[in-house]
């Protein structure tokens, strides 16, 4: 979408789609480089956050079964909601503040990781203080957030290019 044809509604839809796609990438990343030990994953950060909001454990830890695996649907709602929200933000904010797209989103992804995993979630007691998190967690989360936002960037740019073809 060219600046003179920028449509916020379209940008939000595109960002949401990008966020869902990048959310799947982030889940795959965490399969290859798990950020937390099995003990810390017993109640993952989305589950802990929901419990802090007063949502009962029977909901936060409920699952569905797929191919014999117990999948945490409540965690997925938080995961994909977070990802879609940031995809929408990046899609709109990147139009008005192009600097946010530095490094094709990797700088922004690193900033989101630092703000959420090193500052906000420890302050809320959702995760341990940054100094008490293992190095493996920092590596997985930092690189994972870079890859996650890079995917947002690529999908948003591609979908915007497709929209430009329709307009022109």
N, CA and C atoms as an extended XYZ file, in Angstrom:
504
Properties=species:S:1:pos:R:3:atomname:S:1:resname:S:1:resid:I:1 pbc="F F F"
N         0.842       -1.178        0.000 N   UNK     1
C         0.000        0.000        0.000 CA  UNK     1
C         0.884        1.237        0.000 C   UNK     1
N         0.667        2.074       -0.961 N   UNK     2
C         1.427        3.322       -1.026 CA  UNK     2
C         0.930        4.264        0.053 C   UNK     2
N         1.808        5.178        0.449 N   UNK     3
C         1.441        6.113        1.515 CA  UNK     3
C         0.143        6.842        1.207 C   UNK     3
N        -0.080        7.232       -0.068 N   UNK     4
C        -1.289        7.972       -0.384 CA  UNK     4
C        -2.517        7.068       -0.396 C   UNK     4
N        -2.341        5.778       -0.448 N   UNK     5
C        -3.460        4.835       -0.445 CA  UNK     5
C        -3.517        4.009        0.835 C   UNK     5
N        -2.817        4.435        1.869 N   UNK     6
C        -2.755        3.635        3.094 CA  UNK     6
C        -4.137        3.513        3.731 C   UNK     6
N        -4.506        2.290        4.016 N   UNK     7
C        -5.805        1.996        4.616 CA  UNK     7
C        -5.540        1.259        5.925 C   UNK     7
N        -5.873        1.877        7.049 N   UNK     8
C        -5.582        1.292        8.358 CA  UNK     8
C        -6.297       -0.047        8.525 C   UNK     8
N        -7.546       -0.137        8.091 N   UNK     9
C        -8.288       -1.402        8.225 CA  UNK     9
C        -7.570       -2.525        7.480 C   UNK     9
N        -7.144       -2.266        6.246 N   UNK    10
C        -6.397       -3.276        5.495 CA  UNK    10
C        -5.092       -3.629        6.197 C   UNK    10
N        -4.413       -2.619        6.735 N   UNK    11
C        -3.149       -2.856        7.443 CA  UNK    11
C        -3.377       -3.730        8.672 C   UNK    11
N        -4.482       -3.519        9.374 N   UNK    12
C        -4.789       -4.351       10.553 CA  UNK    12
C        -5.081       -5.790       10.151 C   UNK    12
N        -5.817       -5.976        9.080 N   UNK    13
C        -6.101       -7.336        8.607 CA  UNK    13
C        -4.814       -8.026        8.178 C   UNK    13
N        -4.002       -7.319        7.395 N   UNK    14
C        -2.723       -7.872        6.940 CA  UNK    14
C        -1.829       -8.198        8.133 C   UNK    14
N        -1.750       -7.308        9.106 N   UNK    15
C        -0.941       -7.551       10.296 CA  UNK    15
C        -1.434       -8.733       11.102 C   UNK    15
N        -2.746       -8.891       11.169 N   UNK    16
C        -3.323      -10.030       11.888 CA  UNK    16
C        -2.954      -11.344       11.211 C   UNK    16
N        -3.074      -11.377        9.898 N   UNK    17
C        -2.698      -12.583        9.144 CA  UNK    17
C        -1.219      -12.886        9.349 C   UNK    17
N        -0.390      -11.857        9.233 N   UNK    18
C         1.049      -12.037        9.441 CA  UNK    18
C         1.335      -12.548       10.845 C   UNK    18
N         0.611      -12.019       11.832 N   UNK    19
C         0.805      -12.450       13.215 CA  UNK    19
C         0.456      -13.915       13.429 C   UNK    19
N        -0.585      -14.389       12.769 N   UNK    20
C        -0.943      -15.811       12.889 CA  UNK    20
C         0.154      -16.676       12.257 C   UNK    20
N         0.588      -16.296       11.063 N   UNK    21
C         1.660      -17.053       10.389 CA  UNK    21
C         2.922      -17.053       11.249 C   UNK    21
N         3.318      -15.890       11.731 N   UNK    22
C         4.548      -15.808       12.532 CA  UNK    22
C         4.391      -16.532       13.869 C   UNK    22
N         3.161      -16.606       14.378 N   UNK    23
C         2.908      -17.363       15.609 CA  UNK    23
C         3.216      -18.845       15.425 C   UNK    23
N         2.865      -19.368       14.241 N   UNK    24
C         3.213      -20.766       13.949 CA  UNK    24
C         4.723      -20.944       13.860 C   UNK    24
N         5.404      -19.969       13.266 N   UNK    25
C         6.865      -20.033       13.168 CA  UNK    25
C         7.484      -20.028       14.562 C   UNK    25
N         6.980      -19.159       15.437 N   UNK    26
C         7.528      -19.082       16.806 CA  UNK    26
C         7.313      -20.395       17.552 C   UNK    26
N         6.148      -21.034       17.361 N   UNK    27
C         5.922      -22.343       17.995 CA  UNK    27
C         6.930      -23.372       17.484 C   UNK    27
N         7.181      -23.354       16.180 N   UNK    28
C         8.170      -24.274       15.609 CA  UNK    28
C         9.562      -24.008       16.139 C   UNK    28
N         9.885      -22.729       16.271 N   UNK    29
C        11.189      -22.336       16.822 CA  UNK    29
C        11.372      -22.936       18.212 C   UNK    29
N        10.323      -22.809       19.032 N   UNK    30
C        10.414      -23.289       20.414 CA  UNK    30
C        10.435      -24.817       20.507 C   UNK    30
N        10.027      -25.488       19.447 N   UNK    31
C        10.157      -26.940       19.406 CA  UNK    31
C        11.627      -27.312       19.209 C   UNK    31
N        12.320      -26.538       18.371 N   UNK    32
C        13.738      -26.806       18.101 CA  UNK    32
C        14.652      -26.311       19.212 C   UNK    32
N        14.331      -25.157       19.783 N   UNK    33
C        15.129      -24.560       20.860 CA  UNK    33
C        14.199      -24.214       22.023 C   UNK    33
N        13.815      -25.218       22.807 N   UNK    34
C        12.874      -24.939       23.907 CA  UNK    34
C        13.451      -23.900       24.865 C   UNK    34
N        12.668      -22.847       25.143 N   UNK    35
C        13.195      -21.796       25.999 CA  UNK    35
C        13.210      -22.141       27.487 C   UNK    35
N        12.377      -23.064       27.887 N   UNK    36
C        12.272      -23.366       29.319 CA  UNK    36
C        12.521      -24.845       29.583 C   UNK    36
N        12.966      -25.114       30.808 N   UNK    37
C        13.128      -26.497       31.249 CA  UNK    37
C        11.746      -27.153       31.356 C   UNK    37
N        11.669      -28.469       31.324 N   UNK    38
C        10.363      -29.132       31.479 CA  UNK    38
C         9.656      -28.730       32.775 C   UNK    38
N        10.420      -28.516       33.841 N   UNK    39
C         9.812      -28.105       35.114 CA  UNK    39
C         9.159      -26.727       34.994 C   UNK    39
N         9.853      -25.788       34.346 N   UNK    40
C         9.294      -24.438       34.173 CA  UNK    40
C         8.188      -24.419       33.137 C   UNK    40
N         8.190      -25.399       32.248 N   UNK    41
C         7.152      -25.463       31.214 CA  UNK    41
C         5.869      -26.099       31.746 C   UNK    41
N         5.940      -26.739       32.916 N   UNK    42
C         4.739      -27.355       33.504 CA  UNK    42
C         3.616      -26.329       33.639 C   UNK    42
N         3.980      -25.102       33.970 N   UNK    43
C         3.067      -23.955       33.888 CA  UNK    43
C         3.829      -22.910       33.089 C   UNK    43
N         3.472      -22.790       31.802 N   UNK    44
C         4.203      -21.874       30.930 CA  UNK    44
C         3.761      -20.424       31.175 C   UNK    44
N         4.511      -19.451       30.666 N   UNK    45
C         4.162      -18.054       30.930 CA  UNK    45
C         2.723      -17.655       30.561 C   UNK    45
N         2.181      -18.096       29.411 N   UNK    46
C         0.779      -17.746       29.161 CA  UNK    46
C        -0.177      -18.309       30.224 C   UNK    46
N         0.077      -19.539       30.657 N   UNK    47
C        -0.769      -20.134       31.704 CA  UNK    47
C        -0.639      -19.360       33.016 C   UNK    47
N         0.590      -19.030       33.371 N   UNK    48
C         0.826      -18.276       34.607 CA  UNK    48
C         0.148      -16.910       34.543 C   UNK    48
N         0.268      -16.240       33.407 N   UNK    49
C        -0.354      -14.934       33.232 CA  UNK    49
C        -1.874      -15.039       33.407 C   UNK    49
N        -2.472      -16.033       32.776 N   UNK    50
C        -3.925      -16.203       32.913 CA  UNK    50
C        -4.306      -16.465       34.364 C   UNK    50
N        -3.513      -17.259       35.067 N   UNK    51
C        -3.790      -17.528       36.479 CA  UNK    51
C        -3.654      -16.247       37.300 C   UNK    51
N        -2.700      -15.404       36.956 N   UNK    52
C        -2.544      -14.126       37.649 CA  UNK    52
C        -3.769      -13.228       37.433 C   UNK    52
N        -4.458      -13.437       36.315 N   UNK    53
C        -5.678      -12.685       36.032 CA  UNK    53
C        -6.904      -13.298       36.711 C   UNK    53
N        -6.687      -14.430       37.407 N   UNK    54
C        -7.783      -15.065       38.125 CA  UNK    54
C        -8.470      -16.194       37.371 C   UNK    54
N        -7.933      -16.573       36.230 N   UNK    55
C        -8.507      -17.688       35.468 CA  UNK    55
C        -8.060      -18.982       36.135 C   UNK    55
N        -8.994      -19.874       36.437 N   UNK    56
C        -8.646      -21.098       37.176 CA  UNK    56
C        -7.744      -22.053       36.382 C   UNK    56
N        -6.926      -22.778       37.130 N   UNK    57
C        -5.986      -23.741       36.550 CA  UNK    57
C        -6.693      -24.746       35.640 C   UNK    57
N        -7.917      -25.140       35.996 N   UNK    58
C        -8.612      -26.135       35.164 CA  UNK    58
C        -8.834      -25.605       33.743 C   UNK    58
N        -8.874      -24.283       33.583 N   UNK    59
C        -8.983      -23.695       32.243 CA  UNK    59
C        -7.592      -23.457       31.667 C   UNK    59
N        -6.687      -22.858       32.440 N   UNK    60
C        -5.365      -22.503       31.915 CA  UNK    60
C        -4.557      -23.728       31.489 C   UNK    60
N        -4.824      -24.865       32.111 N   UNK    61
C        -4.087      -26.077       31.778 CA  UNK    61
C        -4.917      -27.079       30.979 C   UNK    61
N        -6.094      -26.674       30.535 N   UNK    62
C        -6.912      -27.609       29.760 CA  UNK    62
C        -6.307      -27.786       28.368 C   UNK    62
N        -6.548      -28.946       27.810 N   UNK    63
C        -5.935      -29.304       26.537 CA  UNK    63
C        -6.959      -29.956       25.611 C   UNK    63
N        -6.565      -30.081       24.372 N   UNK    64
C        -7.264      -30.935       23.422 CA  UNK    64
C        -6.247      -31.981       22.972 C   UNK    64
N        -6.721      -33.094       22.483 N   UNK    65
C        -5.833      -34.171       22.053 CA  UNK    65
C        -5.766      -34.207       20.540 C   UNK    65
N        -4.553      -34.204       20.037 N   UNK    66
C        -4.339      -34.347       18.602 CA  UNK    66
C        -3.202      -35.329       18.398 C   UNK    66
N        -3.470      -36.375       17.647 N   UNK    67
C        -2.466      -37.384       17.329 CA  UNK    67
C        -1.777      -37.912       18.594 C   UNK    67
N        -2.564      -38.049       19.662 N   UNK    68
C        -2.041      -38.581       20.913 CA  UNK    68
C        -1.323      -37.577       21.788 C   UNK    68
N        -1.212      -36.330       21.349 N   UNK    69
C        -0.535      -35.285       22.119 CA  UNK    69
C        -1.565      -34.395       22.790 C   UNK    69
N        -1.268      -33.994       24.015 N   UNK    70
C        -2.119      -33.047       24.729 CA  UNK    70
C        -1.649      -31.635       24.383 C   UNK    70
N        -2.522      -30.878       23.733 N   UNK    71
C        -2.173      -29.545       23.252 CA  UNK    71
C        -2.877      -28.488       24.105 C   UNK    71
N        -2.127      -27.509       24.634 N   UNK    72
C        -2.685      -26.509       25.558 CA  UNK    72
C        -3.424      -25.376       24.845 C   UNK    72
N        -4.696      -25.584       24.569 N   UNK    73
C        -5.449      -24.617       23.772 CA  UNK    73
C        -5.482      -23.223       24.406 C   UNK    73
N        -5.577      -23.134       25.720 N   UNK    74
C        -5.635      -21.814       26.365 CA  UNK    74
C        -4.319      -21.057       26.150 C   UNK    74
N        -3.203      -21.760       26.231 N   UNK    75
C        -1.901      -21.127       25.955 CA  UNK    75
C        -1.836      -20.640       24.513 C   UNK    75
N        -2.408      -21.419       23.606 N   UNK    76
C        -2.388      -21.033       22.196 CA  UNK    76
C        -3.196      -19.753       21.955 C   UNK    76
N        -4.271      -19.581       22.684 N   UNK    77
C        -5.059      -18.351       22.537 CA  UNK    77
C        -4.200      -17.140       22.899 C   UNK    77
N        -3.481      -17.215       24.016 N   UNK    78
C        -2.605      -16.114       24.421 CA  UNK    78
C        -1.473      -15.947       23.400 C   UNK    78
N        -0.860      -17.046       22.997 N   UNK    79
C         0.266      -17.017       22.060 CA  UNK    79
C        -0.128      -16.333       20.748 C   UNK    79
N        -1.216      -16.798       20.148 N   UNK    80
C        -1.622      -16.242       18.855 CA  UNK    80
C        -2.233      -14.853       19.003 C   UNK    80
N        -2.876      -14.587       20.128 N   UNK    81
C        -3.392      -13.237       20.377 CA  UNK    81
C        -2.262      -12.226       20.467 C   UNK    81
N        -1.205      -12.590       21.207 N   UNK    82
C        -0.017      -11.740       21.328 CA  UNK    82
C         0.597      -11.509       19.948 C   UNK    82
N         0.747      -12.593       19.198 N   UNK    83
C         1.390      -12.508       17.895 CA  UNK    83
C         0.568      -11.672       16.911 C   UNK    83
N        -0.726      -11.886       16.868 N   UNK    84
C        -1.582      -11.113       15.961 CA  UNK    84
C        -1.606       -9.644       16.354 C   UNK    84
N        -1.651       -9.365       17.649 N   UNK    85
C        -1.660       -7.978       18.116 CA  UNK    85
C        -0.381       -7.256       17.696 C   UNK    85
N         0.757       -7.892       17.879 N   UNK    86
C         2.004       -7.256       17.481 CA  UNK    86
C         2.139       -7.182       15.964 C   UNK    86
N         1.599       -8.162       15.249 N   UNK    87
C         1.584       -8.080       13.789 CA  UNK    87
C         0.784       -6.873       13.317 C   UNK    87
N        -0.381       -6.647       13.940 N   UNK    88
C        -1.206       -5.484       13.580 CA  UNK    88
C        -0.488       -4.179       13.931 C   UNK    88
N         0.108       -4.145       15.120 N   UNK    89
C         0.837       -2.938       15.531 CA  UNK    89
C         1.964       -2.630       14.543 C   UNK    89
N         2.753       -3.634       14.211 N   UNK    90
C         3.886       -3.457       13.302 CA  UNK    90
C         3.406       -3.007       11.924 C   UNK    90
N         2.314       -3.579       11.467 N   UNK    91
C         1.777       -3.247       10.154 CA  UNK    91
C         1.370       -1.778       10.069 C   UNK    91
N         0.734       -1.269       11.099 N   UNK    92
C         0.293        0.129       11.103 CA  UNK    92
C         1.443        1.059       11.488 C   UNK    92
N         2.110        0.762       12.588 N   UNK    93
C         3.173        1.646       13.075 CA  UNK    93
C         4.317        1.754       12.076 C   UNK    93
N         4.611        0.661       11.389 N   UNK    94
C         5.681        0.687       10.394 CA  UNK    94
C         5.406        1.650        9.257 C   UNK    94
N         4.149        1.900        8.982 N   UNK    95
C         3.784        2.876        7.942 CA  UNK    95
C         4.109        4.295        8.395 C   UNK    95
N         3.769        4.601        9.643 N   UNK    96
C         3.953        5.952       10.161 CA  UNK    96
C         5.350        6.196       10.717 C   UNK    96
N         5.993        5.137       11.201 N   UNK    97
C         7.349        5.231       11.757 CA  UNK    97
C         8.228        4.180       11.087 C   UNK    97
N         8.699        4.429        9.881 N   UNK    98
C         9.472        3.417        9.148 CA  UNK    98
C        10.688        2.885        9.905 C   UNK    98
N        11.222        3.658       10.851 N   UNK    99
C        12.378        3.202       11.623 CA  UNK    99
C        12.063        1.903       12.366 C   UNK    99
N        10.790        1.678       12.651 N   UNK   100
C        10.396        0.459       13.366 CA  UNK   100
C        10.714       -0.795       12.544 C   UNK   100
N        10.880       -0.609       11.227 N   UNK   101
C        11.149       -1.746       10.336 CA  UNK   101
C        12.649       -2.019       10.152 C   UNK   101
N        13.482       -1.367       10.958 N   UNK   102
C        14.937       -1.569       10.859 CA  UNK   102
C        15.269       -3.051       10.982 C   UNK   102
N        16.173       -3.490       10.126 N   UNK   103
C        16.571       -4.902       10.159 CA  UNK   103
C        15.437       -5.830        9.762 C   UNK   103
N        14.500       -5.327        8.961 N   UNK   104
C        13.346       -6.116        8.525 CA  UNK   104
C        12.581       -6.698        9.705 C   UNK   104
N        12.463       -5.909       10.757 N   UNK   105
C        11.688       -6.306       11.932 CA  UNK   105
C        12.498       -6.944       13.039 C   UNK   105
N        13.738       -7.320       12.769 N   UNK   106
C        14.517       -8.022       13.788 CA  UNK   106
C        14.851       -7.136       14.988 C   UNK   106
N        15.085       -5.859       14.731 N   UNK   107
C        15.372       -4.946       15.843 CA  UNK   107
C        14.123       -4.787       16.708 C   UNK   107
N        12.974       -4.632       16.057 N   UNK   108
C        11.714       -4.527       16.793 CA  UNK   108
C        11.443       -5.816       17.580 C   UNK   108
N        11.678       -6.966       16.958 N   UNK   109
C        11.486       -8.249       17.646 CA  UNK   109
C        12.359       -8.367       18.878 C   UNK   109
N        13.611       -7.928       18.759 N   UNK   110
C        14.515       -7.949       19.907 CA  UNK   110
C        14.015       -7.007       20.996 C   UNK   110
N        13.482       -5.869       20.591 N   UNK   111
C        12.933       -4.911       21.559 CA  UNK   111
C        11.713       -5.481       22.278 C   UNK   111
N        10.865       -6.183       21.542 N   UNK   112
C         9.688       -6.807       22.157 CA  UNK   112
C        10.132       -7.857       23.166 C   UNK   112
N        11.137       -8.654       22.788 N   UNK   113
C        11.661       -9.664       23.722 CA  UNK   113
C        12.182       -8.996       24.988 C   UNK   113
N        13.019       -7.979       24.838 N   UNK   114
C        13.596       -7.317       26.012 CA  UNK   114
C        12.510       -6.705       26.886 C   UNK   114
N        11.559       -6.043       26.264 N   UNK   115
C        10.499       -5.385       27.035 CA  UNK   115
C         9.620       -6.386       27.767 C   UNK   115
N         9.282       -7.497       27.107 N   UNK   116
C         8.360       -8.455       27.730 CA  UNK   116
C         9.067       -9.467       28.616 C   UNK   116
N        10.125      -10.090       28.128 N   UNK   117
C        10.760      -11.192       28.852 CA  UNK   117
C        11.790      -10.740       29.886 C   UNK   117
N        12.389       -9.575       29.673 N   UNK   118
C        13.411       -9.112       30.617 CA  UNK   118
C        12.874       -8.087       31.607 C   UNK   118
N        11.806       -7.377       31.210 N   UNK   119
C        11.300       -6.319       32.089 CA  UNK   119
C         9.869       -6.575       32.577 C   UNK   119
N         8.920       -6.586       31.674 N   UNK   120
C         7.511       -6.614       32.066 CA  UNK   120
C         7.105       -7.907       32.782 C   UNK   120
N         7.362       -9.055       32.170 N   UNK   121
C         6.934      -10.313       32.803 CA  UNK   121
C         7.654      -10.587       34.124 C   UNK   121
N         8.969      -10.307       34.242 N   UNK   122
C         9.580      -10.468       35.565 CA  UNK   122
C         8.973       -9.519       36.605 C   UNK   122
N         8.696       -8.280       36.189 N   UNK   123
C         8.106       -7.308       37.116 CA  UNK   123
C         6.731       -7.786       37.590 C   UNK   123
N         5.990       -8.458       36.698 N   UNK   124
C         4.669       -8.981       37.045 CA  UNK   124
C         4.759      -10.319       37.784 C   UNK   124
N         5.977      -10.866       37.900 N   UNK   125
C         6.219      -12.169       38.538 CA  UNK   125
C         5.650      -13.326       37.706 C   UNK   125
N         5.516      -13.107       36.394 N   UNK   126
C         5.052      -14.164       35.498 CA  UNK   126
C         6.204      -15.109       35.181 C   UNK   126
N         7.402      -14.570       35.086 N   UNK   127
C         8.624      -15.355       34.898 CA  UNK   127
C         9.643      -14.858       35.919 C   UNK   127
N        10.697      -15.643       36.168 N   UNK   128
C        11.738      -15.181       37.096 CA  UNK   128
C        12.430      -13.917       36.579 C   UNK   128
N        13.124      -13.243       37.470 N   UNK   129
C        13.935      -12.089       37.085 CA  UNK   129
C        14.898      -12.509       35.975 C   UNK   129
N        15.232      -11.577       35.101 N   UNK   130
C        16.095      -11.885       33.961 CA  UNK   130
C        17.392      -12.568       34.391 C   UNK   130
N        17.975      -12.125       35.497 N   UNK   131
C        19.233      -12.712       35.964 CA  UNK   131
C        19.052      -14.154       36.437 C   UNK   131
N        17.821      -14.540       36.754 N   UNK   132
C        17.546      -15.895       37.231 CA  UNK   132
C        17.056      -16.832       36.127 C   UNK   132
N        16.938      -16.311       34.921 N   UNK   133
C        16.553      -17.148       33.787 CA  UNK   133
C        17.816      -17.756       33.187 C   UNK   133
N        17.751      -19.010       32.757 N   UNK   134
C        18.946      -19.625       32.174 CA  UNK   134
C        19.339      -18.980       30.836 C   UNK   134
N        20.616      -19.061       30.504 N   UNK   135
C        21.123      -18.511       29.254 CA  UNK   135
C        20.361      -19.096       28.062 C   UNK   135
N        20.051      -20.391       28.112 N   UNK   136
C        19.331      -21.036       27.006 CA  UNK   136
C        17.982      -20.358       26.750 C   UNK   136
N        17.336      -19.914       27.810 N   UNK   137
C        16.049      -19.228       27.662 CA  UNK   137
C        16.247      -17.891       26.945 C   UNK   137
N        17.256      -17.139       27.353 N   UNK   138
C        17.528      -15.858       26.705 CA  UNK   138
C        17.867      -16.047       25.227 C   UNK   138
N        18.707      -17.036       24.922 N   UNK   139
C        19.104      -17.282       23.530 CA  UNK   139
C        17.888      -17.671       22.696 C   UNK   139
N        17.117      -18.641       23.177 N   UNK   140
C        15.938      -19.089       22.431 CA  UNK   140
C        14.941      -17.960       22.229 C   UNK   140
N        14.643      -17.238       23.287 N   UNK   141
C        13.633      -16.177       23.196 CA  UNK   141
C        14.117      -14.997       22.350 C   UNK   141
N        15.353      -14.583       22.515 N   UNK   142
C        15.857      -13.447       21.733 CA  UNK   142
C        15.882      -13.779       20.245 C   UNK   142
N        16.493      -14.907       19.887 N   UNK   143
C        16.550      -15.287       18.477 CA  UNK   143
C        15.158      -15.609       17.937 C   UNK   143
N        14.340      -16.245       18.758 N   UNK   144
C        12.976      -16.571       18.348 CA  UNK   144
C        12.147      -15.329       18.073 C   UNK   144
N        12.315      -14.293       18.885 N   UNK   145
C        11.584      -13.044       18.656 CA  UNK   145
C        12.095      -12.329       17.401 C   UNK   145
N        13.376      -12.454       17.113 N   UNK   146
C        13.906      -11.875       15.876 CA  UNK   146
C        13.303      -12.582       14.663 C   UNK   146
N        13.290      -13.916       14.688 N   UNK   147
C        12.720      -14.685       13.577 CA  UNK   147
C        11.222      -14.418       13.451 C   UNK   147
N        10.535      -14.364       14.587 N   UNK   148
C         9.090      -14.115       14.617 CA  UNK   148
C         8.750      -12.784       13.951 C   UNK   148
N         9.453      -11.719       14.317 N   UNK   149
C         9.110      -10.425       13.742 CA  UNK   149
C         9.603      -10.293       12.311 C   UNK   149
N        10.679      -10.996       11.951 N   UNK   150
C        11.117      -11.001       10.559 CA  UNK   150
C        10.029      -11.628        9.688 C   UNK   150
N         9.428      -12.709       10.158 N   UNK   151
C         8.335      -13.341        9.409 CA  UNK   151
C         7.155      -12.370        9.298 C   UNK   151
N         6.826      -11.681       10.384 N   UNK   152
C         5.779      -10.655       10.307 CA  UNK   152
C         6.109       -9.659        9.197 C   UNK   152
N         7.343       -9.175        9.201 N   UNK   153
C         7.767       -8.186        8.213 CA  UNK   153
C         7.592       -8.719        6.789 C   UNK   153
N         8.089       -9.912        6.528 N   UNK   154
C         8.042      -10.488        5.185 CA  UNK   154
C         6.597      -10.698        4.730 C   UNK   154
N         5.759      -11.252        5.592 N   UNK   155
C         4.363      -11.498        5.223 CA  UNK   155
C         3.635      -10.173        4.992 C   UNK   155
N         3.834       -9.205        5.866 N   UNK   156
C         3.189       -7.895        5.701 CA  UNK   156
C         3.615       -7.246        4.390 C   UNK   156
N         4.902       -7.237        4.114 N   UNK   157
C         5.386       -6.607        2.876 CA  UNK   157
C         4.823       -7.319        1.648 C   UNK   157
N         4.771       -8.630        1.681 N   UNK   158
C         4.243       -9.381        0.539 CA  UNK   158
C         2.747       -9.123        0.348 C   UNK   158
N         1.991       -9.139        1.426 N   UNK   159
C         0.549       -8.894        1.311 CA  UNK   159
C         0.265       -7.448        0.901 C   UNK   159
N         1.074       -6.508        1.368 N   UNK   160
C         0.913       -5.108        0.920 CA  UNK   160
C         1.211       -4.976       -0.557 C   UNK   160
N         2.235       -5.667       -1.034 N   UNK   161
C         2.563       -5.628       -2.463 CA  UNK   161
C         1.401       -6.185       -3.289 C   UNK   161
N         0.773       -7.241       -2.802 N   UNK   162
C        -0.395       -7.792       -3.487 CA  UNK   162
C        -1.552       -6.787       -3.509 C   UNK   162
N        -1.744       -6.074       -2.404 N   UNK   163
C        -2.791       -5.050       -2.352 CA  UNK   163
C        -2.482       -3.916       -3.324 C   UNK   163
N        -1.200       -3.536       -3.423 N   UNK   164
C        -0.810       -2.473       -4.356 CA  UNK   164
C        -1.132       -2.871       -5.793 C   UNK   164
N        -0.917       -4.146       -6.138 N   UNK   165
C        -1.225       -4.619       -7.499 CA  UNK   165
C        -2.715       -4.477       -7.792 C   UNK   165
N        -3.553       -4.740       -6.777 N   UNK   166
C        -5.005       -4.619       -6.959 CA  UNK   166
C        -5.410       -3.162       -7.167 C   UNK   166
N        -4.757       -2.263       -6.421 N   UNK   167
C        -5.104       -0.837       -6.472 CA  UNK   167
C        -4.640       -0.229       -7.799 C   UNK   167
N        -3.468       -0.626       -8.247 N   UNK   168
C        -2.901       -0.029       -9.477 CA  UNK   168
C        -3.318       -0.827      -10.636 C   UNK   168
